[in-house]
Structures are given as structure tokens and as C-alpha cells.
Amino acid sequence: MTDKNQFGGNWTEIKISILETYTKQFLTVFKNQPNQKLLYFDGFAGSGDIEVEGINEDEKHTIEGAAIRVLKIDKPRSFNMCYFVEKKKSLATSLETKIKTEFPDKECYVQTKDCNQKLKDLAKFLRSDKGKMFKVLGFIDPKGMQLEWSSLEILRGLPIDLWILNPTSGTNRVLVRKGEIEESWLKRLELFLGMNREEIKNHFYSKRPNLFGDLDVIKENDPINRLHELYASRIAGNIFKYVSNPKILRNNSGSPLFHFFMATNSEIALRIAN
Ligand SMILES: C[S@@+](CC[C@H](N)C(=O)[O-])C[C@H]1O[C@@H](n2cnc3c(N)ncnc32)[C@H](O)[C@@H]1O
């Protein structure tokens, strides 16, 4: 039996079509440069298809995942190599089977590993003699805070256009109202944001005296946008030269779930992404 991911409807489709549209543009930029090698790297690849909810929860249907949608793009050219990382064995096996059946002639690799490890391997490869021939389009599509800051830092200066799904709503849920964040979440936040707990608390909370002269811890306003502004501003001009405007992905009731954006060192890529 094949395994598949299950997610919400409309925002998943919007996310994949943004990636698909950008991929076509990326490949168009290099259409007259056959010697320029192109690599696609998908760090949270899934199974190749997704069961999505309709407006009513019981209206589920299956759509193609990003991996398959990107592999289907052949015009004006395709990638020389595609690399997919998926930590869950059953999902990786489903994806590998689909790729072998539908795209037997493409050079594709599916790895059942942690994306953080594979981003480090990618960086090492791109700095090697063989790797220097490649330009990369990357897609980081986690459900939560699985992407570690150190995995992004290692990409500094490399020729990658990296689409990142920033899980702003999920992260906000962890930043509880009075700042009494559980130890395990504090550790995860530190790894995810690349900041220590004092810096994180100072950014999202302030202390105000109450009527009795004690200090109350108050969460700052608009934490979801604040989370993205912090994340994007620490990437831009530091790890990558630029970040695109984010697309806010919302659930069926209109509440924000994720900020989807691209990081790049190329001004042309930035313009296309925006
Ligand atoms: C949002 S889904 C990806 C959906 C996929 N991009 C698509 O379009 O079908 C996130 C996937 O990442 C996998 N995952 C979770 N943690 C991971 C990690 N540290 N490294 C690699 N994959 C991971 C999950 O098993 C899940 O399949």
C-alpha cells in the first residue's frame, strides 16, 4: 500500500502553483545555456501526492505533490539532476516508486534522511569541483520548525534560489501568552531561529509594571507577522542577499498559516519571485 501526506486544500494548491510558476521561469532563464547544469533540491519531499481537504472536511481529494509537478516540467528545458529528501520511509518509498515509473529517464535521487543533514551535504557538494557547475532551485516545505538555522547558514554565498515555507502560525502557538514556554519548545525555537532564549523572549515579549508594582510579561502585538519579519530580516543581507515578498498562506477561514517566500543571491531571481 502507498502512503501519502494529508493537508488542507486551497493553500497547498497555491503554494505548489507558486513553486511551479517560478520553476518554469527559472528553467526559462537557462534555456539557451545548455552547459549550465541545474539541480533541483526538495528537502521535505513527501510521497508525490497529497490528500487535501475541501471546504468541508469530509470532501477529501488527492492532488499531485510538488515533486511530481516539478518533474513534469520539461519545457523549455528540465533539470539535470533532482534530489529529494523525505525522512519518513514509507513516504520516501512511495515517491521513489512513482518517480521510477513516471520518469524513468530522469536522474533523480530519493533519500530517506533528515533535510538538515542533506542541506549540509548539498553545501559541501556545491563547493566541490563537480558541484561548482550547478545552479540550484531548492524547496523547503516543512510542516513545523524542522528546518534548523544552522542548515540555512551553511548555504551562505551559494548559487541557490530557495523557496521556504515559514511555519509562522505553528511557531506563534508555541510562544504562549505569558512567555512560560516549555523547555522542549524553547530548544526547538533556538534551533529554528538561531537565537538564544533570552533574545527570543526579548523580541516577542515585554515587561510592564502592573497596578501593584510587579512586572507582567506581555506578548507583543501581531506575533505572526513579527515572526516572519524577524526570520526574513535575519536571512536577507546575511545568509542570502535578498528575500522575496512573502505570500501569506491562509486556511479556509482566512487565518494565516504560513509565510512562503524565496531567498536568493540573484537580483533577477528576486524580481521574478516578487
Ligand atoms: C508538508 S510535507 C511536504 C509535502 C510535499 N512538499 C508535497 O508537495 O507533497 C512535509 C514532509 O516532510 C517530512 N519531514 C518531516 N521532518 C523532516 C526532516 N527533518 N527531514 C526531511 N523530511 C522531513 C514529513 O514526513 C512530510 O512528508
The ligand as an SDF file (V2000), in Angstrom:
LIG
                    3D

 27 29  0  0  0  0  0  0  0  0999 V2000
    4.4480   19.4640    4.1680 C   0  0  0  0  0  0  0  0  0  0  0  0
    5.0500   17.8620    3.8440 S   0  0  0  0  0  0  0  0  0  0  0  0
    5.7670   18.0090    2.2630 C   0  0  0  0  0  0  0  0  0  0  0  0
    4.8110   17.9710    1.1230 C   0  0  0  0  0  0  0  0  0  0  0  0
    5.4690   17.9760   -0.2310 C   0  0  0  0  0  0  0  0  0  0  0  0
    6.3210   19.1410   -0.4190 N   0  0  0  0  0  0  0  0  0  0  0  0
    4.4710   17.8830   -1.3340 C   0  0  0  0  0  0  0  0  0  0  0  0
    4.2800   18.8460   -2.0850 O   0  0  0  0  0  0  0  0  0  0  0  0
    3.8700   16.8130   -1.4550 O   0  0  0  0  0  0  0  0  0  0  0  0
    6.4560   17.7180    4.8770 C   0  0  0  0  0  0  0  0  0  0  0  0
    7.1640   16.3900    4.7530 C   0  0  0  0  0  0  0  0  0  0  0  0
    8.4150   16.4840    5.4000 O   0  0  0  0  0  0  0  0  0  0  0  0
    8.7070   15.2500    6.0400 C   0  0  0  0  0  0  0  0  0  0  0  0
    9.6870   15.5710    7.1020 N   0  0  0  0  0  0  0  0  0  0  0  0
    9.4630   15.9610    8.3860 C   0  0  0  0  0  0  0  0  0  0  0  0
   10.6170   16.2560    9.0090 N   0  0  0  0  0  0  0  0  0  0  0  0
   11.6100   16.0720    8.0900 C   0  0  0  0  0  0  0  0  0  0  0  0
   13.0090   16.2630    8.1200 C   0  0  0  0  0  0  0  0  0  0  0  0
   13.6350   16.7020    9.2310 N   0  0  0  0  0  0  0  0  0  0  0  0
   13.7210   16.0000    7.0050 N   0  0  0  0  0  0  0  0  0  0  0  0
   13.0950   15.5760    5.8700 C   0  0  0  0  0  0  0  0  0  0  0  0
   11.7620   15.3750    5.7830 N   0  0  0  0  0  0  0  0  0  0  0  0
   11.0210   15.6280    6.8810 C   0  0  0  0  0  0  0  0  0  0  0  0
    7.3730   14.7430    6.5200 C   0  0  0  0  0  0  0  0  0  0  0  0
    7.3750   13.3400    6.6420 O   0  0  0  0  0  0  0  0  0  0  0  0
    6.4510   15.2290    5.4000 C   0  0  0  0  0  0  0  0  0  0  0  0
    6.2660   14.2380    4.4330 O   0  0  0  0  0  0  0  0  0  0  0  0
  1  2  1  0
  2  3  1  0
  2 10  1  0
  3  4  1  0
  4  5  1  0
  5  6  1  0
  5  7  1  0
  7  8  2  0
  7  9  1  0
 10 11  1  0
 11 12  1  0
 11 26  1  0
 12 13  1  0
 13 14  1  0
 13 24  1  0
 14 15  1  0
 14 23  1  0
 15 16  2  0
 16 17  1  0
 17 18  1  0
 17 23  2  0
 18 19  1  0
 18 20  2  0
 20 21  1  0
 21 22  2  0
 22 23  1  0
 24 25  1  0
 24 26  1  0
 26 27  1  0
M  CHG  2   2   1   9  -1
M  END
$$$$
